[in-house]
Amino acid sequence: MATLRDALRRRAVALELCPGKDKQTNKSSGRRISRWLRGLGRRKRPRGSFRRDEEENTPERGSLPDDLSLCRNLNVLYLYDNNISQIDHLSFATNLTHLYLQNNCISCIENLKSLRKLEKLYLGGNYIAVVECLEGLEELRELHIESQRLPLGEKLLFDPRTLQSLANSLSILNISNNNIDEIKDLETLENLTQLIAVDNQLLHVKDLELLLNRLPKLWKMDLNGNPVCLKPKYRDRLIVISKSLESLDGKEIKQIERQFLMNWKASKDAKKNMKKKSMIWDASTPPNKSDFESAHQRIPSYYGTPQRSHREA
């Protein structure tokens, strides 16, 4: 029979560590429960799988359990809804692809450089003020960092070096409910396909137009709950500026809607250009002879040829 250590080392590919429930009192018990979800790539729990909730094996609050180093083949790790304040003890998890750390007490993104195969990172509901220290995660496709519990008046910021390092890989970004008032820095993420920025403080349609011009692969954007959504022609302008956008604020953009708006904009631009050309032509065309003659006829008589005085006669 395989030992616990052998099972961790050979079979574990997905592990969940989250608070359990006391069956007698039906209240949160403060203990962490380890649950195997899958083995060897199968959805069902493999034979010989197990769970452990013994009090002596419960990791200390505020840190990750150090005995996870046994799980060399770990692909998915669930650590949400704990009291974790620091990301550590994960340097062994070189095969990890999914990491769930929502609703903890994390204030700093750190110690993730060894997770070279990480594809999805969930950090929502923590205390993170800056998106940073993700350099080297060249496979990261999804970053969920919504609803950070920040001090009043503060907003989520982005380290330009981190954004640059994610430019080629990041496809989905969730930054909802973070008091963000500008997203110009996201222009670096040229391969972004989905942007969820609900319930922020975005205000200017022009800033969004500039962003969409730099994100040619973006097909889904959700900005519900931002002041900019109340601006006149907000939806129309964004649909016209982005040919790749298929869904805006949870509503599908139909081809007939886009075509109508494109025709409307083309007609409007044509009228504007015609008016502009007309003004330029009027300014550059010299007056003709009839204009001079009509002007001469309007000259008062006292500006004409002076008459000879009686003495000269």
WOFEN-V724709 format. One record per helix or strand of 3 or more residues. SS is the DSSP state (helix for helix, strand for strand). FROM is the first residue (numbers start at 1). TO is the last residue. If there is no record, write none. Layout:
SS:FROM:TO, SS:FROM:TO
//
This chain:
helix:4:10, strand:14:21, strand:28:36, helix:55:57, helix:66:70, strand:76:78, strand:98:100, strand:120:122, strand:142:144, helix:160:165, strand:172:174, helix:184:188, strand:194:196, helix:205:214, strand:220:222, helix:227:230, helix:234:241, helix:255:284, helix:289:297, helix:301:303
//
